[in-house]
């Protein structure tokens, strides 16, 4: 199946999917931006939830072994697979935060969660764990 857009601007919709009540649930624009839950996505993948239910779920990832990660988020890349990174990390240069500094969560052998940064400063405003098992 080929889908050809009728326009040629960044805001032209190449694909729009609506639900039974004609509410737009997914959009792909001519510039390649894809939106789920938003009709004017501003990034390559733009997902908007309802504030109650999780807008993103990743399932059936490989088992985490040792210091390896199934998911890593970086300001330049999002990677899946096995990497020599902590269990989960976030890296950003926002607000002069250095590229070499990481904020990560690590599950220890004791079953506890450690929050750490490579520069030893306090870079996290708060952490919310909404319920057990999350």
Biotite code that builds the C-alpha atoms (Angstrom):
import biotite.structure as struc

atoms = struc.array([
    struc.Atom([0.000, 0.000, 0.000], chain_id="A", res_id=1, res_name="UNK", atom_name="CA", element="C"),
    struc.Atom([1.329, 3.430, -0.947], chain_id="A", res_id=2, res_name="UNK", atom_name="CA", element="C"),
    struc.Atom([0.099, 6.528, 0.857], chain_id="A", res_id=3, res_name="UNK", atom_name="CA", element="C"),
    struc.Atom([0.785, 9.786, -0.980], chain_id="A", res_id=4, res_name="UNK", atom_name="CA", element="C"),
    struc.Atom([0.143, 13.132, 0.684], chain_id="A", res_id=5, res_name="UNK", atom_name="CA", element="C"),
    struc.Atom([-1.961, 15.766, -1.069], chain_id="A", res_id=6, res_name="UNK", atom_name="CA", element="C"),
    struc.Atom([0.321, 18.587, 0.116], chain_id="A", res_id=7, res_name="UNK", atom_name="CA", element="C"),
    struc.Atom([3.985, 19.379, 0.524], chain_id="A", res_id=8, res_name="UNK", atom_name="CA", element="C"),
    struc.Atom([4.328, 21.440, 3.698], chain_id="A", res_id=9, res_name="UNK", atom_name="CA", element="C"),
    struc.Atom([5.488, 20.386, 7.163], chain_id="A", res_id=10, res_name="UNK", atom_name="CA", element="C"),
    struc.Atom([1.926, 20.690, 8.473], chain_id="A", res_id=11, res_name="UNK", atom_name="CA", element="C"),
    struc.Atom([0.256, 18.711, 5.664], chain_id="A", res_id=12, res_name="UNK", atom_name="CA", element="C"),
    struc.Atom([-1.038, 15.366, 6.871], chain_id="A", res_id=13, res_name="UNK", atom_name="CA", element="C"),
    struc.Atom([0.229, 12.403, 4.876], chain_id="A", res_id=14, res_name="UNK", atom_name="CA", element="C"),
    struc.Atom([-1.871, 10.054, 7.031], chain_id="A", res_id=15, res_name="UNK", atom_name="CA", element="C"),
    struc.Atom([-4.654, 10.595, 9.560], chain_id="A", res_id=16, res_name="UNK", atom_name="CA", element="C"),
    struc.Atom([-6.429, 7.855, 11.514], chain_id="A", res_id=17, res_name="UNK", atom_name="CA", element="C"),
    struc.Atom([-9.687, 8.648, 13.333], chain_id="A", res_id=18, res_name="UNK", atom_name="CA", element="C"),
    struc.Atom([-11.706, 6.567, 15.788], chain_id="A", res_id=19, res_name="UNK", atom_name="CA", element="C"),
    struc.Atom([-15.448, 5.789, 15.609], chain_id="A", res_id=20, res_name="UNK", atom_name="CA", element="C"),
    struc.Atom([-16.361, 9.248, 16.952], chain_id="A", res_id=21, res_name="UNK", atom_name="CA", element="C"),
    struc.Atom([-14.158, 10.922, 14.301], chain_id="A", res_id=22, res_name="UNK", atom_name="CA", element="C"),
    struc.Atom([-11.515, 11.963, 16.865], chain_id="A", res_id=23, res_name="UNK", atom_name="CA", element="C"),
    struc.Atom([-8.016, 11.926, 15.444], chain_id="A", res_id=24, res_name="UNK", atom_name="CA", element="C"),
    struc.Atom([-5.904, 9.259, 17.173], chain_id="A", res_id=25, res_name="UNK", atom_name="CA", element="C"),
    struc.Atom([-2.811, 9.082, 14.930], chain_id="A", res_id=26, res_name="UNK", atom_name="CA", element="C"),
    struc.Atom([-1.194, 11.435, 12.420], chain_id="A", res_id=27, res_name="UNK", atom_name="CA", element="C"),
    struc.Atom([1.846, 11.381, 10.149], chain_id="A", res_id=28, res_name="UNK", atom_name="CA", element="C"),
    struc.Atom([2.852, 14.735, 8.658], chain_id="A", res_id=29, res_name="UNK", atom_name="CA", element="C"),
    struc.Atom([4.725, 15.372, 5.397], chain_id="A", res_id=30, res_name="UNK", atom_name="CA", element="C"),
    struc.Atom([7.891, 16.185, 7.366], chain_id="A", res_id=31, res_name="UNK", atom_name="CA", element="C"),
    struc.Atom([7.869, 12.670, 8.890], chain_id="A", res_id=32, res_name="UNK", atom_name="CA", element="C"),
    struc.Atom([6.615, 13.660, 12.343], chain_id="A", res_id=33, res_name="UNK", atom_name="CA", element="C"),
    struc.Atom([4.242, 11.055, 13.795], chain_id="A", res_id=34, res_name="UNK", atom_name="CA", element="C"),
    struc.Atom([1.724, 11.861, 16.501], chain_id="A", res_id=35, res_name="UNK", atom_name="CA", element="C"),
    struc.Atom([-0.306, 9.545, 18.708], chain_id="A", res_id=36, res_name="UNK", atom_name="CA", element="C"),
    struc.Atom([-2.879, 11.389, 20.783], chain_id="A", res_id=37, res_name="UNK", atom_name="CA", element="C"),
    struc.Atom([-1.887, 14.706, 19.162], chain_id="A", res_id=38, res_name="UNK", atom_name="CA", element="C"),
    struc.Atom([-2.905, 16.092, 15.764], chain_id="A", res_id=39, res_name="UNK", atom_name="CA", element="C"),
    struc.Atom([0.120, 18.394, 15.244], chain_id="A", res_id=40, res_name="UNK", atom_name="CA", element="C"),
    struc.Atom([3.244, 16.445, 16.289], chain_id="A", res_id=41, res_name="UNK", atom_name="CA", element="C"),
    struc.Atom([6.357, 18.595, 16.724], chain_id="A", res_id=42, res_name="UNK", atom_name="CA", element="C"),
    struc.Atom([8.926, 15.764, 16.862], chain_id="A", res_id=43, res_name="UNK", atom_name="CA", element="C"),
    struc.Atom([9.583, 12.558, 14.904], chain_id="A", res_id=44, res_name="UNK", atom_name="CA", element="C"),
    struc.Atom([7.587, 10.575, 17.506], chain_id="A", res_id=45, res_name="UNK", atom_name="CA", element="C"),
    struc.Atom([5.223, 12.658, 19.654], chain_id="A", res_id=46, res_name="UNK", atom_name="CA", element="C"),
    struc.Atom([3.005, 10.741, 22.089], chain_id="A", res_id=47, res_name="UNK", atom_name="CA", element="C"),
    struc.Atom([0.473, 12.474, 24.330], chain_id="A", res_id=48, res_name="UNK", atom_name="CA", element="C"),
    struc.Atom([-1.410, 10.606, 27.046], chain_id="A", res_id=49, res_name="UNK", atom_name="CA", element="C"),
    struc.Atom([-4.492, 11.617, 28.977], chain_id="A", res_id=50, res_name="UNK", atom_name="CA", element="C"),
    struc.Atom([-2.658, 12.410, 32.226], chain_id="A", res_id=51, res_name="UNK", atom_name="CA", element="C"),
    struc.Atom([-3.994, 9.264, 33.889], chain_id="A", res_id=52, res_name="UNK", atom_name="CA", element="C"),
    struc.Atom([-3.019, 6.288, 31.768], chain_id="A", res_id=53, res_name="UNK", atom_name="CA", element="C"),
    struc.Atom([0.546, 5.682, 30.611], chain_id="A", res_id=54, res_name="UNK", atom_name="CA", element="C"),
    struc.Atom([1.088, 6.922, 27.041], chain_id="A", res_id=55, res_name="UNK", atom_name="CA", element="C"),
    struc.Atom([3.945, 4.490, 26.332], chain_id="A", res_id=56, res_name="UNK", atom_name="CA", element="C"),
    struc.Atom([4.436, 0.823, 27.101], chain_id="A", res_id=57, res_name="UNK", atom_name="CA", element="C"),
    struc.Atom([7.439, -1.290, 26.101], chain_id="A", res_id=58, res_name="UNK", atom_name="CA", element="C"),
    struc.Atom([6.999, -5.028, 26.560], chain_id="A", res_id=59, res_name="UNK", atom_name="CA", element="C"),
    struc.Atom([8.928, -8.252, 25.999], chain_id="A", res_id=60, res_name="UNK", atom_name="CA", element="C"),
    struc.Atom([12.335, -6.602, 26.283], chain_id="A", res_id=61, res_name="UNK", atom_name="CA", element="C"),
    struc.Atom([15.394, -8.796, 26.879], chain_id="A", res_id=62, res_name="UNK", atom_name="CA", element="C"),
    struc.Atom([16.174, -9.762, 30.462], chain_id="A", res_id=63, res_name="UNK", atom_name="CA", element="C"),
    struc.Atom([18.545, -7.348, 32.207], chain_id="A", res_id=64, res_name="UNK", atom_name="CA", element="C"),
    struc.Atom([21.755, -9.093, 33.260], chain_id="A", res_id=65, res_name="UNK", atom_name="CA", element="C"),
    struc.Atom([24.481, -7.470, 35.337], chain_id="A", res_id=66, res_name="UNK", atom_name="CA", element="C"),
    struc.Atom([25.215, -3.846, 34.419], chain_id="A", res_id=67, res_name="UNK", atom_name="CA", element="C"),
    struc.Atom([23.357, -4.058, 31.098], chain_id="A", res_id=68, res_name="UNK", atom_name="CA", element="C"),
    struc.Atom([20.258, -2.204, 29.962], chain_id="A", res_id=69, res_name="UNK", atom_name="CA", element="C"),
    struc.Atom([17.308, -2.985, 27.710], chain_id="A", res_id=70, res_name="UNK", atom_name="CA", element="C"),
    struc.Atom([16.515, 0.721, 27.296], chain_id="A", res_id=71, res_name="UNK", atom_name="CA", element="C"),
    struc.Atom([18.647, 3.844, 27.348], chain_id="A", res_id=72, res_name="UNK", atom_name="CA", element="C"),
    struc.Atom([17.461, 7.398, 26.674], chain_id="A", res_id=73, res_name="UNK", atom_name="CA", element="C"),
    struc.Atom([19.939, 9.965, 25.404], chain_id="A", res_id=74, res_name="UNK", atom_name="CA", element="C"),
    struc.Atom([19.251, 13.441, 24.037], chain_id="A", res_id=75, res_name="UNK", atom_name="CA", element="C"),
    struc.Atom([20.538, 12.252, 20.658], chain_id="A", res_id=76, res_name="UNK", atom_name="CA", element="C"),
    struc.Atom([19.443, 8.601, 20.599], chain_id="A", res_id=77, res_name="UNK", atom_name="CA", element="C"),
    struc.Atom([16.989, 6.140, 22.093], chain_id="A", res_id=78, res_name="UNK", atom_name="CA", element="C"),
    struc.Atom([18.366, 2.630, 21.943], chain_id="A", res_id=79, res_name="UNK", atom_name="CA", element="C"),
    struc.Atom([16.994, -0.827, 22.561], chain_id="A", res_id=80, res_name="UNK", atom_name="CA", element="C"),
    struc.Atom([19.045, -3.948, 23.110], chain_id="A", res_id=81, res_name="UNK", atom_name="CA", element="C"),
    struc.Atom([21.900, -4.815, 25.452], chain_id="A", res_id=82, res_name="UNK", atom_name="CA", element="C"),
    struc.Atom([24.362, -2.061, 26.356], chain_id="A", res_id=83, res_name="UNK", atom_name="CA", element="C"),
    struc.Atom([27.034, -1.493, 28.975], chain_id="A", res_id=84, res_name="UNK", atom_name="CA", element="C"),
    struc.Atom([24.956, 1.174, 30.712], chain_id="A", res_id=85, res_name="UNK", atom_name="CA", element="C"),
    struc.Atom([23.112, 1.208, 34.033], chain_id="A", res_id=86, res_name="UNK", atom_name="CA", element="C"),
    struc.Atom([19.620, -0.278, 34.109], chain_id="A", res_id=87, res_name="UNK", atom_name="CA", element="C"),
    struc.Atom([18.106, 3.048, 33.022], chain_id="A", res_id=88, res_name="UNK", atom_name="CA", element="C"),
    struc.Atom([19.792, 6.347, 32.377], chain_id="A", res_id=89, res_name="UNK", atom_name="CA", element="C"),
    struc.Atom([18.923, 9.823, 31.191], chain_id="A", res_id=90, res_name="UNK", atom_name="CA", element="C"),
    struc.Atom([21.438, 12.119, 29.524], chain_id="A", res_id=91, res_name="UNK", atom_name="CA", element="C"),
    struc.Atom([20.842, 15.718, 28.501], chain_id="A", res_id=92, res_name="UNK", atom_name="CA", element="C"),
    struc.Atom([22.585, 19.043, 27.897], chain_id="A", res_id=93, res_name="UNK", atom_name="CA", element="C"),
    struc.Atom([19.494, 21.019, 28.922], chain_id="A", res_id=94, res_name="UNK", atom_name="CA", element="C"),
    struc.Atom([20.196, 24.123, 31.024], chain_id="A", res_id=95, res_name="UNK", atom_name="CA", element="C"),
    struc.Atom([24.012, 23.759, 30.731], chain_id="A", res_id=96, res_name="UNK", atom_name="CA", element="C"),
    struc.Atom([23.949, 20.219, 32.099], chain_id="A", res_id=97, res_name="UNK", atom_name="CA", element="C"),
    struc.Atom([27.194, 18.703, 30.762], chain_id="A", res_id=98, res_name="UNK", atom_name="CA", element="C"),
    struc.Atom([27.029, 15.921, 28.167], chain_id="A", res_id=99, res_name="UNK", atom_name="CA", element="C"),
    struc.Atom([29.341, 13.748, 30.272], chain_id="A", res_id=100, res_name="UNK", atom_name="CA", element="C"),
    struc.Atom([26.953, 13.851, 33.256], chain_id="A", res_id=101, res_name="UNK", atom_name="CA", element="C"),
    struc.Atom([24.395, 11.078, 33.594], chain_id="A", res_id=102, res_name="UNK", atom_name="CA", element="C"),
    struc.Atom([21.522, 10.641, 36.005], chain_id="A", res_id=103, res_name="UNK", atom_name="CA", element="C"),
    struc.Atom([20.679, 6.966, 36.335], chain_id="A", res_id=104, res_name="UNK", atom_name="CA", element="C"),
    struc.Atom([18.641, 4.449, 38.270], chain_id="A", res_id=105, res_name="UNK", atom_name="CA", element="C"),
    struc.Atom([20.338, 1.208, 39.172], chain_id="A", res_id=106, res_name="UNK", atom_name="CA", element="C"),
    struc.Atom([18.805, -1.926, 40.667], chain_id="A", res_id=107, res_name="UNK", atom_name="CA", element="C"),
    struc.Atom([21.215, -3.441, 43.166], chain_id="A", res_id=108, res_name="UNK", atom_name="CA", element="C"),
    struc.Atom([21.586, -7.099, 44.131], chain_id="A", res_id=109, res_name="UNK", atom_name="CA", element="C"),
    struc.Atom([19.730, -6.261, 47.349], chain_id="A", res_id=110, res_name="UNK", atom_name="CA", element="C"),
    struc.Atom([16.666, -5.204, 45.355], chain_id="A", res_id=111, res_name="UNK", atom_name="CA", element="C"),
    struc.Atom([17.047, -1.512, 46.178], chain_id="A", res_id=112, res_name="UNK", atom_name="CA", element="C"),
    struc.Atom([17.066, 1.373, 43.720], chain_id="A", res_id=113, res_name="UNK", atom_name="CA", element="C"),
    struc.Atom([20.007, 3.761, 43.712], chain_id="A", res_id=114, res_name="UNK", atom_name="CA", element="C"),
    struc.Atom([19.841, 7.224, 42.172], chain_id="A", res_id=115, res_name="UNK", atom_name="CA", element="C"),
    struc.Atom([23.193, 8.628, 41.222], chain_id="A", res_id=116, res_name="UNK", atom_name="CA", element="C"),
    struc.Atom([24.885, 11.194, 39.012], chain_id="A", res_id=117, res_name="UNK", atom_name="CA", element="C"),
    struc.Atom([28.411, 11.097, 37.652], chain_id="A", res_id=118, res_name="UNK", atom_name="CA", element="C"),
    struc.Atom([29.233, 14.580, 38.922], chain_id="A", res_id=119, res_name="UNK", atom_name="CA", element="C"),
    struc.Atom([27.940, 14.043, 42.487], chain_id="A", res_id=120, res_name="UNK", atom_name="CA", element="C"),
    struc.Atom([25.627, 17.068, 42.411], chain_id="A", res_id=121, res_name="UNK", atom_name="CA", element="C"),
    struc.Atom([21.902, 17.161, 43.017], chain_id="A", res_id=122, res_name="UNK", atom_name="CA", element="C"),
    struc.Atom([20.417, 17.211, 39.514], chain_id="A", res_id=123, res_name="UNK", atom_name="CA", element="C"),
    struc.Atom([17.008, 15.728, 40.295], chain_id="A", res_id=124, res_name="UNK", atom_name="CA", element="C"),
    struc.Atom([14.126, 17.805, 41.632], chain_id="A", res_id=125, res_name="UNK", atom_name="CA", element="C"),
    struc.Atom([11.940, 14.863, 42.607], chain_id="A", res_id=126, res_name="UNK", atom_name="CA", element="C"),
    struc.Atom([11.139, 11.246, 41.836], chain_id="A", res_id=127, res_name="UNK", atom_name="CA", element="C"),
    struc.Atom([7.619, 9.826, 41.945], chain_id="A", res_id=128, res_name="UNK", atom_name="CA", element="C"),
    struc.Atom([6.906, 6.102, 42.209], chain_id="A", res_id=129, res_name="UNK", atom_name="CA", element="C"),
    struc.Atom([3.118, 5.979, 41.750], chain_id="A", res_id=130, res_name="UNK", atom_name="CA", element="C"),
    struc.Atom([2.540, 2.428, 42.983], chain_id="A", res_id=131, res_name="UNK", atom_name="CA", element="C"),
    struc.Atom([4.309, -0.802, 43.812], chain_id="A", res_id=132, res_name="UNK", atom_name="CA", element="C"),
    struc.Atom([5.602, -2.642, 40.763], chain_id="A", res_id=133, res_name="UNK", atom_name="CA", element="C"),
    struc.Atom([6.214, 0.488, 38.698], chain_id="A", res_id=134, res_name="UNK", atom_name="CA", element="C"),
])
